[in-house]
Amino acid sequence: MTQTTYSKETLELLEDVVSESEAKEFIETHGEQAFVDHYETYVALFDQYQIDAIDAFIETFSIEDIDHFSDAYYGEYESGAEFAEEFARDIGEIPRNLPSWIEIDWQESWENLSYDFYEENGYIFSANF
C-alpha cells in the first residue's frame, strides 16, 4: 500500500473532518485542491440534500460549481416529462380549469426545457445559476 503525502493545509483540514476515510475518498475522486476549496461546502449540503443529488450535480457540472448547487437544484423526478408538467403548473402556465380531454405532450415540453435544465439520475438542475 502506498502512503499518500498531503500538503500542510490538507492535513490541517483532515484533522477537522468527521470521517477521514470519506474525506480521503473525496480527495481521490476530486483532487486535493478541490478538497481544500470545496469539501466544507460539499459536506454542509448533506444536511439539506441527498448525497446522490449532490454527486449528480457534480457529475453534470463540476466540483468547482458546488457553491451553486442550491440555486440549480430543482428536485428529483421520475422523468423530464414529469418535471416539465410540474414546472408548467408551478409557474401558472396550465389553467386550473383545463379540460381533462386535452393532452399535453410533456416529453416534448421537456425537450424544449432541456436547453435550460439538465437531468442526471432523476435529479433536475437549472443550467442558469
Salt bridges, closest charged atoms under 4 A:
GLU20 OE2 - LYS24 NZ 2.79
GLU85 OE2 - ARG89 NH2 2.97
